[in-house]
Amino acid sequence: MPLYYNSIVLGMFEKLELIQKRYDELSQLLARTEIATDRRRLQELNKEKAALEDIVGTYQQYKAKGKELADLEALLNSHAEAEMTALIKEEVSKLKQQQDDLLRRLKLSLIPKDPAKDRDVIVEIRAGAGGGEAGLFAADLFRMYSRYAEGKGWQVGIIDSNQSEIGGFRELIFEIKGKGAFSRFKHERGVHRVQRVPITEASGRLHTSTATVAVLPEAEEIELNVNPDDLKMEFFHSRGAGGQNVNKVTTAVRITHLPTGIMASCQDERSQIRNRMKAMAVLRARLLDLEQRKQSESMDKERRMQVGSGQRAEKIRTYNFPQNRVTDHRINSSFHNLQQILDGELDEIIEALSSKEQVEQLEAALT
């Protein structure tokens, strides 16, 4: 077992002891007469205690299993009969499994909860370096995400798109509706790189192209107070491949938030009202993202962290067609089932990224 893992577990138990101590202190405080007569203070302490109850209960179960395990192992050392020894070993194995399950629950309980994890998401894919091939790759990514979402029973809807002449996308914005969508798709943010021979390459030469992916949790209306006077509404004809207008009715909508200059548009629906609703959802998500990024660091730095500039060296993942390999550079792992991944089988990669994130979050929570 790696030393860093042992240090994490040791730090976790130190934290759990502090939580247990605070829980006991709260129980004593709530028993005092002067607290019982102070309604506001009583509510505050009860709320704090309630927030700790699950983790303290799990920790007490873990310690109880540890005591049972120690007693059984002592009993194992004192018995020579083969039949009794076998029974004790079987019970020891069960207890160890139960302890492992409780330890897993304790780790997860110490990780800060993400309020956006169950939300619907808005995904933005843009062609990066590589010309027309980058646009085709953007279309491949959209297909991959659509297949993955459909496999989960989630709904996928295009909000806005700008098609290229050869069938790809210069830009594509779509929404995915389903519980837990953001917790799965948030790991896709960044630059994706593809290495393959494009269909447009007559000489068979290998090309490297990129597409950028941004993932935003959909904002709830109560989170943002958007002043209608700060919005500029524009209506225009929907456009087709190459940018030509294909709809004689002005159903497409563009909304600009004047104080920030942030824009959102939607042209996918035939109804102007539905396009307006979808564009507003995108705008709210972008405004919420802006507010959240302002709280931690500058807007430009955070956007670079998400998608960079689309250059090849900034990649988070490489899709190598000649070698049938997908490599995620954040976890230094390769997966030799490229076509299945492009068909939407992303769970193995996402689980690996989620595990890495949990370890990092646990380390941060313990420091």
C-alpha positions as CSV (number, residue, x, y, z in Angstrom):
1,M,0.0,0.0,0.0
2,P,1.5,3.4,-1.0
3,L,2.8,5.6,1.8
4,Y,0.7,8.6,0.6
5,Y,-2.4,6.4,1.0
6,N,-1.5,5.5,4.6
7,S,-0.9,9.1,5.4
8,I,-4.4,10.0,4.0
9,V,-6.0,7.3,6.1
10,L,-4.1,8.4,9.2
11,G,-5.1,12.0,8.7
12,M,-8.7,10.9,8.1
13,F,-8.9,9.2,11.5
14,E,-7.5,12.3,13.2
15,K,-10.2,14.3,11.5
16,L,-12.9,11.8,12.5
17,E,-11.7,11.9,16.1
18,L,-12.1,15.7,16.0
19,I,-15.6,15.4,14.6
20,Q,-16.5,12.8,17.3
21,K,-15.2,15.2,19.9
22,R,-17.2,18.1,18.5
23,Y,-20.3,15.9,18.4
24,D,-19.9,15.0,22.1
25,E,-19.4,18.7,23.0
26,L,-22.6,19.6,21.2
27,S,-24.5,16.9,23.1
28,Q,-23.3,18.3,26.3
29,L,-24.1,21.9,25.3
30,L,-27.7,20.9,24.3
31,A,-28.2,19.4,27.7
32,R,-27.6,22.8,29.4
33,T,-30.6,24.7,30.8
34,E,-29.3,28.1,29.5
35,I,-29.1,26.7,25.9
36,A,-32.6,25.1,26.1
37,T,-34.1,28.6,26.8
38,D,-32.1,30.3,24.0
39,R,-34.2,29.4,20.9
40,R,-31.8,30.8,18.3
41,R,-28.7,29.1,19.9
42,L,-30.6,25.9,20.3
43,Q,-31.5,25.8,16.6
44,E,-27.9,26.5,15.6
45,L,-26.5,23.7,17.8
46,N,-29.2,21.2,16.7
47,K,-28.5,22.0,13.1
48,E,-24.7,21.5,13.6
49,K,-25.3,18.3,15.5
50,A,-27.7,16.9,12.8
51,A,-25.1,17.6,10.1
52,L,-22.6,15.4,12.0
53,E,-24.9,12.5,12.9
54,D,-24.4,10.3,9.9
55,I,-20.6,10.5,9.8
56,V,-20.4,10.0,13.6
57,G,-22.8,7.0,13.4
58,T,-20.7,5.4,10.6
59,Y,-17.5,6.0,12.5
60,Q,-18.9,4.4,15.6
61,Q,-19.9,1.4,13.5
62,Y,-16.4,1.2,12.1
63,K,-14.9,1.2,15.6
64,A,-17.3,-1.4,16.8
65,K,-16.4,-3.7,13.9
66,G,-12.8,-3.1,14.7
67,K,-13.3,-4.3,18.3
68,E,-15.2,-7.4,17.1
69,L,-12.4,-8.1,14.7
70,A,-9.7,-7.8,17.4
71,D,-11.7,-10.2,19.6
72,L,-12.1,-12.7,16.9
73,E,-8.4,-12.6,15.9
74,A,-7.5,-13.2,19.6
75,L,-9.9,-16.1,19.7
76,L,-8.4,-17.5,16.5
77,N,-5.0,-17.6,18.1
78,S,-6.3,-19.5,21.1
79,H,-8.1,-22.3,19.0
80,A,-6.3,-25.2,17.4
81,E,-9.4,-27.1,16.2
82,A,-9.6,-27.0,12.4
83,E,-13.4,-26.7,12.3
84,M,-13.6,-23.8,14.8
85,T,-10.7,-22.1,13.1
86,A,-12.4,-22.2,9.7
87,L,-15.6,-20.7,11.2
88,I,-13.6,-17.9,12.9
89,K,-11.7,-17.1,9.7
90,E,-14.9,-16.9,7.7
91,E,-16.4,-14.4,10.3
92,V,-13.1,-12.4,10.2
93,S,-13.3,-12.2,6.4
94,K,-16.9,-10.9,6.6
95,L,-16.0,-8.3,9.3
96,K,-13.1,-7.0,7.2
97,Q,-15.4,-6.6,4.2
98,Q,-17.9,-4.7,6.4
99,Q,-15.1,-2.5,7.7
100,D,-13.8,-1.8,4.2
101,D,-17.4,-0.7,3.1
102,L,-17.6,1.6,6.2
103,L,-14.2,3.0,5.5
104,R,-15.3,3.9,1.9
105,R,-18.4,5.6,3.3
106,L,-16.3,7.6,5.8
107,K,-14.0,8.8,3.0
108,L,-16.9,10.0,0.9
109,S,-18.5,11.7,3.9
110,L,-15.4,13.9,4.4
111,I,-15.4,15.1,0.8
112,P,-17.2,18.4,0.4
113,K,-20.5,18.0,-1.3
114,D,-20.8,19.6,-4.8
115,P,-24.2,21.4,-5.0
116,A,-24.2,21.1,-8.8
117,K,-23.5,17.4,-9.1
118,D,-27.1,16.3,-9.8
119,R,-27.9,19.1,-12.2
120,D,-28.5,19.2,-16.0
121,V,-25.6,20.4,-18.0
122,I,-24.9,22.6,-21.0
123,V,-22.0,21.4,-23.1
124,E,-20.1,23.6,-25.6
125,I,-17.9,21.9,-28.2
126,R,-15.7,24.0,-30.5
127,A,-13.4,23.0,-33.3
128,G,-9.8,23.9,-32.4
129,A,-6.5,23.4,-34.3
130,G,-6.8,21.4,-37.5
131,G,-9.2,23.1,-39.9
132,G,-12.0,21.0,-41.3
133,E,-10.8,17.8,-39.6
134,A,-11.2,19.6,-36.2
135,G,-14.8,20.2,-37.1
136,L,-15.4,16.5,-38.0
137,F,-13.8,15.6,-34.6
138,A,-16.1,18.0,-32.8
139,A,-19.0,16.1,-34.5
140,D,-17.5,12.8,-33.3
141,L,-17.4,14.1,-29.7
142,F,-21.0,15.2,-29.9
143,R,-22.0,11.7,-31.0
144,M,-19.9,10.1,-28.2
145,Y,-21.6,12.3,-25.6
146,S,-25.0,11.8,-27.0
147,R,-24.6,8.0,-27.0
148,Y,-23.3,8.1,-23.4
149,A,-26.2,10.2,-22.3
150,E,-28.8,8.1,-24.1
151,G,-27.4,5.0,-22.4
152,K,-28.1,6.6,-19.1
153,G,-31.6,7.5,-20.1
154,W,-30.9,11.2,-20.2
155,Q,-32.3,13.6,-22.8
156,V,-30.1,15.4,-25.3
157,G,-31.1,18.6,-27.1
158,I,-29.2,20.9,-29.5
159,I,-29.3,24.5,-28.5
160,D,-27.2,26.1,-31.2
161,S,-24.8,24.9,-33.9
162,N,-22.6,26.2,-36.7
163,Q,-22.0,23.5,-39.2
164,S,-19.0,23.3,-41.6
165,E,-19.3,22.6,-45.3
166,I,-17.9,19.0,-44.9
167,G,-20.4,17.9,-42.2
168,G,-18.6,18.8,-39.0
169,F,-19.2,21.6,-36.5
170,R,-17.3,24.8,-36.0
171,E,-19.3,25.1,-32.8
172,L,-22.0,23.1,-31.1
173,I,-24.0,23.9,-27.9
174,F,-26.3,21.3,-26.5
175,E,-28.0,20.4,-23.2
176,I,-28.2,17.1,-21.3
177,K,-31.1,16.6,-18.9
178,G,-30.8,13.9,-16.3
179,K,-30.0,13.5,-12.6
180,G,-26.2,13.3,-12.0
181,A,-25.4,14.6,-15.5
182,F,-22.9,17.3,-14.3
183,S,-21.1,14.8,-11.9
184,R,-20.3,12.7,-15.0
185,F,-19.7,15.2,-17.7
186,K,-17.6,17.7,-15.6
187,H,-14.5,15.5,-16.3
188,E,-14.8,16.2,-20.0
189,R,-13.8,19.9,-19.8
190,G,-10.6,20.7,-21.7
191,V,-8.8,20.1,-25.0
192,H,-9.4,16.8,-26.7
193,R,-6.9,15.7,-29.3
194,V,-7.3,13.3,-32.2
195,Q,-4.6,11.6,-34.3
196,R,-5.8,10.0,-37.5
197,V,-5.8,10.1,-41.3
198,P,-8.7,12.5,-42.2
199,I,-11.1,11.5,-45.0
200,T,-10.0,14.8,-46.7
201,E,-6.3,13.6,-46.8
202,A,-5.6,12.1,-50.2
203,S,-2.0,11.2,-49.4
204,G,-2.9,9.1,-46.3
205,R,-0.8,11.4,-44.0
206,L,-1.6,11.3,-40.2
207,H,-3.1,14.6,-38.9
208,T,-3.4,15.9,-35.3
209,S,-6.4,18.1,-34.6
210,T,-8.2,19.3,-31.5
211,A,-11.6,20.3,-30.2
212,T,-12.4,22.1,-26.9
213,V,-15.1,21.1,-24.5
214,A,-16.7,23.3,-21.8
215,V,-19.3,21.9,-19.4
216,L,-21.6,24.2,-17.4
217,P,-24.2,23.2,-14.8
218,E,-27.6,24.7,-15.6
219,A,-28.4,27.5,-13.3
220,E,-31.6,27.7,-11.3
221,E,-33.6,30.9,-11.6
222,I,-33.4,31.5,-7.9
223,E,-29.6,31.6,-8.0
224,L,-29.4,34.6,-10.3
225,N,-31.3,37.8,-10.3
226,V,-31.1,38.9,-13.9
227,N,-32.6,42.3,-14.6
228,P,-34.7,42.2,-17.8
229,D,-33.5,45.8,-18.5
230,D,-29.9,44.4,-18.8
231,L,-30.9,42.1,-21.7
232,K,-30.8,42.8,-25.4
233,M,-32.9,40.5,-27.5
234,E,-32.2,40.0,-31.2
235,F,-34.1,37.7,-33.6
236,F,-32.8,36.4,-36.9
237,H,-33.2,33.6,-39.5
238,S,-31.8,30.1,-38.6
239,R,-28.6,29.3,-40.5
240,G,-27.5,26.1,-42.1
241,A,-24.2,24.5,-43.1
242,G,-21.7,27.2,-44.1
243,G,-23.7,29.9,-42.5
244,Q,-26.4,30.3,-45.1
245,N,-30.0,31.3,-43.9
246,V,-32.4,28.3,-44.3
247,N,-35.4,29.6,-42.5
248,K,-37.6,32.5,-43.8
249,V,-39.1,33.0,-40.3
250,T,-37.1,34.8,-37.7
251,T,-37.2,32.1,-35.1
252,A,-33.6,32.2,-34.0
253,V,-32.8,34.2,-30.8
254,R,-29.7,35.9,-29.5
255,I,-29.6,37.3,-26.0
256,T,-26.9,39.7,-24.8
257,H,-26.3,40.5,-21.1
258,L,-25.2,44.1,-21.5
259,P,-23.3,44.6,-18.2
260,T,-21.0,41.6,-19.0
261,G,-21.2,41.3,-22.7
262,I,-22.0,37.6,-22.4
263,M,-24.1,36.3,-25.3
264,A,-26.2,33.2,-25.8
265,S,-28.2,32.1,-28.9
266,C,-30.5,29.3,-30.0
267,Q,-31.8,28.4,-33.4
268,D,-32.6,24.7,-33.1
269,E,-36.3,25.0,-32.4
270,R,-38.9,26.1,-34.9
271,S,-40.6,28.1,-32.2
272,Q,-39.2,31.5,-31.3
273,I,-40.5,31.1,-27.7
274,R,-38.7,27.8,-27.2
275,N,-35.5,29.2,-28.7
276,R,-35.7,32.1,-26.3
277,M,-36.2,29.8,-23.3
278,K,-33.1,27.7,-24.3
279,A,-31.0,30.7,-25.0
280,M,-31.9,32.1,-21.6
281,A,-30.9,28.8,-20.0
282,V,-27.5,29.0,-21.6
283,L,-27.1,32.7,-20.6
284,R,-28.0,31.9,-16.9
285,A,-25.5,29.0,-16.9
286,R,-22.7,31.3,-18.3
287,L,-23.5,34.1,-15.8
288,L,-23.5,31.6,-12.9
289,D,-20.2,30.3,-14.1
290,L,-18.8,33.8,-14.2
291,E,-20.0,34.6,-10.7
292,Q,-18.5,31.3,-9.3
293,R,-15.2,32.0,-11.1
294,K,-15.0,35.5,-9.7
295,Q,-15.1,34.1,-6.2
296,S,-11.9,32.2,-6.7
297,E,-9.8,33.7,-9.4
298,S,-9.9,35.7,-12.6
299,M,-12.2,34.8,-15.5
300,D,-9.4,34.4,-18.1
301,K,-7.4,32.0,-15.9
302,E,-10.4,29.8,-15.1
303,R,-11.4,29.6,-18.8
304,R,-7.9,28.6,-19.7
305,M,-8.1,25.9,-17.1
306,Q,-11.3,24.6,-18.7
307,V,-10.6,24.7,-22.4
308,G,-7.3,26.6,-23.0
309,S,-6.8,28.0,-26.4
310,G,-7.4,24.8,-28.3
311,Q,-3.7,24.2,-29.1
312,R,-2.5,20.6,-29.4
313,A,-0.1,20.7,-26.4
314,E,-2.9,21.6,-23.9
315,K,-4.7,18.3,-24.4
316,I,-6.4,16.4,-21.6
317,R,-7.1,13.3,-23.7
318,T,-5.8,11.9,-27.0
319,Y,-7.8,9.6,-29.4
320,N,-5.2,7.7,-31.4
321,F,-6.8,5.9,-34.3
322,P,-3.8,4.0,-35.8
323,Q,-3.1,2.5,-32.3
324,N,-6.7,2.0,-31.3
325,R,-5.9,3.9,-28.1
326,V,-7.5,6.6,-26.0
327,T,-5.1,8.1,-23.4
328,D,-6.3,10.4,-20.6
329,H,-3.3,12.5,-19.6
330,R,-4.7,13.5,-16.2
331,I,-4.5,9.9,-14.9
332,N,-1.7,8.7,-17.3
333,S,-3.9,5.8,-18.4
334,S,-4.6,4.3,-21.9
335,F,-7.6,2.4,-23.0
336,H,-7.4,0.2,-26.0
337,N,-11.0,0.2,-27.1
338,L,-11.2,3.5,-29.1
339,Q,-14.3,2.7,-31.1
340,Q,-16.3,1.5,-28.1
341,I,-15.4,4.8,-26.3
342,L,-16.5,6.9,-29.3
343,D,-19.7,4.8,-29.2
344,G,-20.4,6.2,-25.8
345,E,-18.7,3.7,-23.4
346,L,-17.1,6.3,-21.2
347,D,-17.8,4.9,-17.7
348,E,-14.4,3.3,-17.3
349,I,-12.6,6.6,-17.9
350,I,-15.1,8.6,-15.9
351,E,-14.8,6.3,-12.9
352,A,-11.0,6.5,-13.0
353,L,-11.2,10.3,-13.1
354,S,-13.8,10.4,-10.3
355,S,-11.6,8.2,-8.1
356,K,-8.6,10.6,-8.7
357,E,-10.8,13.6,-7.9
358,Q,-12.0,12.0,-4.6
359,V,-8.4,11.3,-3.5
360,E,-7.5,14.9,-4.2
361,Q,-10.6,16.3,-2.5
362,L,-10.0,14.1,0.6
363,E,-6.3,15.2,0.8
364,A,-7.6,18.9,0.6
365,A,-10.2,18.2,3.3
366,L,-7.6,16.8,5.6
367,T,-5.1,19.7,5.3
